[in-house]
Amino acid sequence: MTRRKRSTATPKPRPAQEGPFPYADYVQARDDLQAALDSGPFYAVLSGASGTGKSSLLHELAGSADAHRYQAIYLSSSRANVTNLARFLAYSLRVAPCRSHLETVQAFTNALRSQPAHLVVQVDEADRVEAEALQELRVLAECDPSGKQLFSVILSGLPAVLGLLDSPQLFPLKRRLTVRATLSGLRREELEPFLLHRFGSVDAERVPAGVCDELFERTQGTPGLVEAALRFPLARTKGKLTADQVRAGLDPLGL
């Protein structure tokens, strides 16, 4: 009998992966929002620091939704106000804005009743939107005479959005929130898997293990900051990075 020779082939390098890294907070928020979508119209708030993946999560929800069941409208503008918000939503449903605001609201409501898809309005950077506009969004969602909520609303923004929702003017909206999700960033044990996902195995192995604790602490586990800190040193040099080279990527970020 002859023994089979063990394979000496070198494993193929793992390439960088497209799309956001599914860290624990991200997956939990995504699952909570998806469950709410499956249950009918709802209000939700998604908060987190810059770079935690809030916008990516909104885009993933919209991209993975059944187009026959859901229609997502993405809004990111600090200039949203009571008047142009209604006109924007009407335009998104291919309804020509009318001469007056009330007529536009009525036309939008009629169009909404006739469409089979569940409309989901995603307001990114909601912490920069005027409180009056957010209140108007709730009014539009509930403008049906039956009192039925006509569409879902997901507010996404920096932690300041939670303070904004604490204002007396937005209390009616705040008390209707059924999903409150927070993206706090990576856990320490998720840092190395994140590097592998974002940069691929070859570049991930160039990051010295001895500096990973410092990298995590200075970025507070924020995926966008980790990527920004390492992108330039990895592109500028070849071979294994030194701890000083990693710190040189962190310093310009003020970390």
C-alpha positions as CSV (number, residue, x, y, z in Angstrom):
1,M,0.0,0.0,0.0
2,T,1.2,3.4,-0.8
3,R,0.6,6.5,1.3
4,R,-0.8,9.6,-0.3
5,K,1.5,12.5,-0.3
6,R,0.3,15.4,1.7
7,S,-0.5,18.5,-0.3
8,T,2.2,21.2,0.0
9,A,0.2,23.7,-2.0
10,T,0.1,27.1,-0.4
11,P,-3.5,28.3,0.5
12,K,-4.8,30.9,-1.9
13,P,-4.8,34.4,-0.3
14,R,-8.2,35.6,0.8
15,P,-9.2,38.7,-1.1
16,A,-10.8,41.8,0.5
17,Q,-14.6,41.5,0.8
18,E,-17.1,43.9,-0.6
19,G,-19.8,45.3,1.6
20,P,-19.9,46.2,5.3
21,F,-18.3,43.9,7.9
22,P,-21.1,42.1,9.9
23,Y,-20.0,42.9,13.4
24,A,-22.3,42.1,16.3
25,D,-24.0,45.5,16.7
26,Y,-24.5,45.8,13.0
27,V,-26.1,42.4,12.7
28,Q,-28.4,43.0,15.7
29,A,-29.6,46.4,14.3
30,R,-30.1,44.8,10.8
31,D,-32.1,42.0,12.2
32,D,-34.3,44.3,14.4
33,L,-35.0,46.5,11.5
34,Q,-35.8,43.6,9.1
35,A,-38.1,42.1,11.7
36,A,-39.9,45.4,11.9
37,L,-40.2,45.6,8.2
38,D,-41.8,42.2,8.1
39,S,-44.4,43.3,10.7
40,G,-45.8,46.4,8.9
41,P,-45.4,50.2,9.1
42,F,-43.1,51.3,12.0
43,Y,-40.9,54.1,13.3
44,A,-37.2,53.5,14.1
45,V,-34.1,55.3,15.1
46,L,-30.6,54.1,14.3
47,S,-27.8,56.0,16.0
48,G,-24.0,55.7,16.1
49,A,-20.8,57.6,15.7
50,S,-19.5,58.5,12.3
51,G,-17.9,55.5,10.6
52,T,-19.9,52.8,12.4
53,G,-21.8,51.9,9.2
54,K,-25.2,53.5,9.6
55,S,-25.5,54.5,5.9
56,S,-24.2,51.1,4.8
57,L,-26.9,49.5,6.9
58,L,-29.7,51.6,5.3
59,H,-28.4,50.8,1.8
60,E,-28.2,47.1,2.6
61,L,-31.8,47.0,3.9
62,A,-33.0,48.7,0.8
63,G,-30.9,46.6,-1.5
64,S,-31.9,43.3,0.0
65,A,-35.7,44.1,0.2
66,D,-38.1,42.5,-2.2
67,A,-38.9,45.2,-4.7
68,H,-42.5,43.9,-5.1
69,R,-43.1,44.3,-1.4
70,Y,-41.0,47.3,-0.4
71,Q,-40.0,50.7,-1.8
72,A,-37.3,52.5,-0.1
73,I,-36.8,56.3,-0.3
74,Y,-33.5,57.6,0.9
75,L,-33.2,61.1,2.1
76,S,-30.0,62.8,3.3
77,S,-30.3,66.6,3.5
78,S,-30.0,69.1,6.3
79,R,-32.2,71.4,4.2
80,A,-35.3,69.3,4.5
81,N,-38.2,71.4,5.7
82,V,-42.0,71.1,6.0
83,T,-42.7,72.2,2.4
84,N,-40.0,70.5,0.4
85,L,-40.2,67.2,2.3
86,A,-43.8,66.7,1.0
87,R,-42.8,67.7,-2.5
88,F,-39.8,65.3,-2.4
89,L,-41.9,62.3,-1.3
90,A,-44.5,63.1,-3.9
91,Y,-41.9,63.3,-6.6
92,S,-40.5,59.9,-5.4
93,L,-43.9,58.4,-6.1
94,R,-44.0,60.1,-9.5
95,V,-46.7,62.5,-8.3
96,A,-46.4,66.0,-9.7
97,P,-46.2,68.5,-6.8
98,C,-49.3,70.8,-6.7
99,R,-49.6,74.5,-6.3
100,S,-50.2,74.4,-2.6
101,H,-48.7,72.3,0.2
102,L,-52.0,70.8,1.2
103,E,-52.8,69.7,-2.3
104,T,-49.4,68.1,-2.6
105,V,-50.0,66.2,0.6
106,Q,-53.4,65.0,-0.6
107,A,-52.0,63.9,-4.0
108,F,-49.2,62.0,-2.2
109,T,-51.6,60.3,0.1
110,N,-53.9,59.2,-2.7
111,A,-50.9,57.7,-4.6
112,L,-49.7,56.0,-1.5
113,R,-53.0,54.3,-0.9
114,S,-53.1,52.8,-4.4
115,Q,-49.6,51.3,-4.4
116,P,-49.1,47.7,-3.2
117,A,-45.5,48.2,-1.9
118,H,-44.7,49.1,1.6
119,L,-43.0,52.5,1.5
120,V,-40.0,52.9,3.8
121,V,-38.6,56.5,4.2
122,Q,-34.9,56.4,5.3
123,V,-33.7,59.7,6.7
124,D,-29.9,59.7,7.0
125,E,-28.1,62.4,9.0
126,A,-31.4,63.0,10.8
127,D,-29.5,64.8,13.6
128,R,-29.1,67.7,11.1
129,V,-32.7,67.8,10.0
130,E,-35.0,70.5,11.5
131,A,-37.4,69.2,14.2
132,E,-40.3,70.7,12.3
133,A,-39.5,68.6,9.3
134,L,-39.2,65.4,11.3
135,Q,-42.6,66.2,12.9
136,E,-44.0,66.8,9.5
137,L,-42.8,63.4,8.4
138,R,-44.8,61.8,11.2
139,V,-47.9,63.8,10.2
140,L,-47.5,62.7,6.6
141,A,-47.2,59.0,7.7
142,E,-50.4,59.3,9.6
143,C,-52.5,61.6,7.3
144,D,-55.0,58.8,6.4
145,P,-58.4,59.6,7.9
146,S,-58.5,56.0,9.3
147,G,-55.5,56.8,11.5
148,K,-53.6,54.0,9.8
149,Q,-49.8,54.5,9.4
150,L,-49.2,54.7,5.7
151,F,-45.4,54.2,5.6
152,S,-42.4,53.4,7.7
153,V,-39.8,55.9,8.9
154,I,-36.2,55.1,9.8
155,L,-34.2,58.0,11.3
156,S,-30.4,57.5,11.2
157,G,-27.8,59.8,12.6
158,L,-25.1,60.7,15.1
159,P,-26.0,60.2,18.8
160,A,-27.2,63.8,18.8
161,V,-30.4,62.5,17.1
162,L,-31.5,61.0,20.4
163,G,-31.2,64.4,22.0
164,L,-33.2,65.9,19.2
165,L,-36.0,63.4,19.7
166,D,-36.1,64.4,23.4
167,S,-37.4,67.8,22.4
168,P,-41.0,68.4,23.4
169,Q,-42.0,69.1,19.8
170,L,-40.9,65.5,18.8
171,F,-42.4,63.7,21.8
172,P,-45.3,62.3,19.6
173,L,-42.7,60.8,17.2
174,K,-40.4,59.5,20.0
175,R,-43.2,57.6,21.8
176,R,-44.1,55.8,18.5
177,L,-40.5,54.5,18.1
178,T,-40.6,50.7,18.1
179,V,-37.0,50.1,17.2
180,R,-34.1,51.9,18.8
181,A,-30.8,50.5,17.5
182,T,-27.3,51.7,18.3
183,L,-24.1,50.9,16.4
184,S,-21.3,51.1,19.0
185,G,-18.5,49.7,16.8
186,L,-16.3,46.6,16.8
187,R,-15.6,44.5,19.9
188,R,-12.0,43.8,20.5
189,E,-12.3,40.2,19.3
190,E,-13.8,41.4,16.0
191,L,-10.8,43.6,15.0
192,E,-8.7,40.9,13.4
193,P,-11.7,39.4,11.4
194,F,-12.5,43.0,10.3
195,L,-9.0,43.5,9.0
196,L,-9.2,40.2,7.1
197,H,-12.6,41.2,5.7
198,R,-11.7,44.8,4.7
199,F,-8.1,44.3,3.5
200,G,-7.8,40.6,2.6
201,S,-5.4,38.1,4.1
202,V,-2.2,39.5,2.6
203,D,-2.6,43.0,3.8
204,A,-4.2,42.0,7.1
205,E,-1.1,40.0,8.0
206,R,1.0,43.0,7.4
207,V,-0.5,44.7,10.5
208,P,1.6,43.8,13.5
209,A,-0.3,42.0,16.2
210,G,1.5,44.0,18.9
211,V,-0.1,47.3,17.8
212,C,-3.7,46.0,17.5
213,D,-4.7,46.8,21.1
214,E,-3.6,50.4,20.6
215,L,-5.3,50.5,17.2
216,F,-8.5,49.4,18.8
217,E,-8.3,51.7,21.8
218,R,-7.5,54.8,19.7
219,T,-10.2,54.2,17.2
220,Q,-12.7,53.0,19.8
221,G,-13.4,50.1,17.5
222,T,-15.0,52.3,14.8
223,P,-14.8,50.5,11.5
224,G,-14.4,53.6,9.4
225,L,-11.6,54.9,11.5
226,V,-9.7,51.6,11.6
227,E,-9.9,51.5,7.8
228,A,-8.9,55.1,7.4
229,A,-5.9,54.7,9.7
230,L,-4.5,51.7,7.9
231,R,-5.4,52.5,4.3
232,F,-2.5,55.0,3.7
233,P,0.3,53.1,5.5
234,L,-0.6,49.9,3.7
235,A,-0.6,51.6,0.3
236,R,2.6,53.6,0.9
237,T,4.8,50.7,2.1
238,K,5.6,47.1,1.3
239,G,6.1,44.3,3.7
240,K,5.2,44.2,7.4
241,L,4.2,47.5,8.9
242,T,5.9,48.8,12.0
243,A,4.1,50.1,15.0
244,D,5.3,53.6,14.2
245,Q,3.8,53.4,10.7
246,V,0.4,52.4,12.1
247,R,0.6,55.3,14.5
248,A,1.5,57.6,11.6
249,G,-1.9,56.6,10.1
250,L,-3.7,57.3,13.4
251,D,-2.1,60.7,14.2
252,P,-3.6,62.7,11.2
253,L,-7.1,61.5,12.3
254,G,-6.6,63.2,15.7
255,L,-6.8,59.9,17.5
